[in-house]
Amino acid sequence: MQTKLTRLTLSVSTALLSFSSLAQETPDVGEAGDKIMPAIEVIRVIGDSTSALLKQTGSVVIINQDQIDKIQPLSTQDVLRSIPGVNIKSEEETAIVSNIGIRGLSASESKSLLLEDGVPVAPGLFIGNDRYFNPRIQRVSQIEVLKGSASLRYGPSTIGGVVNYKTKTPDDGVILTGRVGSFNMQEITVEAGGKTEDEDAFAGVLATRASSDGFMDKGYDMTDVMAKAGVIFDNGQKLGIKLSHHENDANISYRGLLLAEYEAGGDYNPAPDDYYLTERTAFDINHEWSLSNDATLNTLVYWSDVSRDYWRYSVDTEASNEANSWVYTDSLTGNNRSFERVGIETRLTLEHSLMGVEANSEFGLRFMQEESNDTRIRALRSSDRTGANDRHRIDSAQSYAGYAQSRIQLSNAFAFTPGLRVESYEQKRIILTNDNAEATTSNTEILPGVGATYDLNDSAQIYGGVYRAFSPASNGVALDGLSDQNLDGERSTNYELGLRGKQGDITYEAAAFIMDFSNQVVTGNSDPNLSQSNGGETEHLGMELLLAYDMGSGFYIDTNATFIPTSEFKTGENSGNRLPYAPKVIANVALSYESDKLSGALTVHHRGEQYGDASNTVDIPDDAAGGIWGGLLPAYTLLDVNARYTVNKNMKVFGAIKNLTDKRYINGMRQGIYVGPERSFEIGVNYRF
């Protein structure tokens, strides 16, 4: 029998419940060009199966375009926070920088891999920094999240999992979307495309222009352009090209409010003259070759260039303490960095027999080269961002990876998937302002894994797996002081066991997981010296629960919760302490309604209390202390409401109220307190020509 997908905003996780017996249809997230545009798929569809998600051995989430539209997000992180196991540490409302923690891993670090169309988007996977670019939600049509052994096909930094942003492929015609909102937010997106009459070639472009004064006057001015083209050849080959360019000038800083300012209700920019300027240009070339009905070869070549100029004014600490507010000097520093990456990846997928049973195998190779140019410009307020370069470093890394994985169908109900991944990399640092002094280090990681699925009956499946994962120490940590710090990659053995299914109008999933770090290098927390040593063992244990119910008459309710009682250091000076930015409880509830023309939802997001540093400091500093702040961040609960109305076949209008109760809360801390956005309003229109 066939059942349709639950259509609620927060029921995205139930998309993975498409058992072969249920034949639940995965929504068509692509437009006409998707059939032409080749890609290395993150969620791998095997043959013509409609139950590809149920072949995954770990917890998998797919959020399609319709579900994204219902959330009406300002950023990718607005969507991710609704997913079980994901914790967001936002620094401003549009997530210009990325702060994502999965399954008890700190949201102030990166232990999860972010991809766009299967291509790494962090400026540097091995050299750092993973925060400097975050894809714009306007170009995204689908978000895929893989946790557990389902993420073994990718690397590095897949301890928490893999997040893949699948971009839109422009359809025939023109789509215009406009949105305005609080803080003088203005946004317009144009999507235009066309294909040949016989549908063997297409081309299209998507462009967004957005600006805002920003909550707390943290304004931005953003332009994002993406172009795609693809063609199908007569000999079973496809070729696709994607070009993109992104610019964003943001009035944001590491500095937040001092405690007295926060308690007094401060809603102004604590660093009004600091700017974070980013630019990214990239291209991907995808080639697909159907060697036979049972063999497909995909090859991906990618290149990107990211620049990030960060201009920050120095503070007078003594004066700041007297004023209970940051007092700035005329000294200006530009921490200006650029990152270039080139890579090639190829994957061979085979459907075959193995010892008399059906098997689906994949073999992959990847080469990647990264390099960053890191300068520090010392300037004055009067010199308009020009001055002497007193620190000039070149960081680079060269990496090779190979993997093999096979899904072996031992019976109609049972399949297991063994796999092996090897990552080998060399890192190098040269300091040009120190007579070209240099240092190198290298590591090789062998990462085995195995997973399995078992269909208990027509409406329930058990899945699980165990795999090794790692995250490399960045150049600045591994080669600190131009000396090989002998830091191993952060290694974790991950375990997962889950049950998923659908019974009548109820869809459910429960997953238990363990992440056991033999070594975790914790950086970016209160003690910068911690990053100069192997941090020791950590342990993470928890559960993710999901329940969705079709109430009838167009009403739906979705709930999910993450409970992580253990996320702690097991050895070292912080032994027994909880990891920073790792709340014990995260929960989401959505009540929604949908008819032919009208849809709407009331959503609730709860985040439990969490520590801001590894020492588990409770009190938030009340002075202008240096370094990165700690303290216990209180729990909070947010309510959002949104609605969409279809005027006719060409036009839709939509609107949302975010933080309906105007809750004042702390999102995170760095050098000061980051305040969560106050109540805001948005309204928009979508028109297809």
Disulfide bonds with the S-S distance in Angstrom:
none
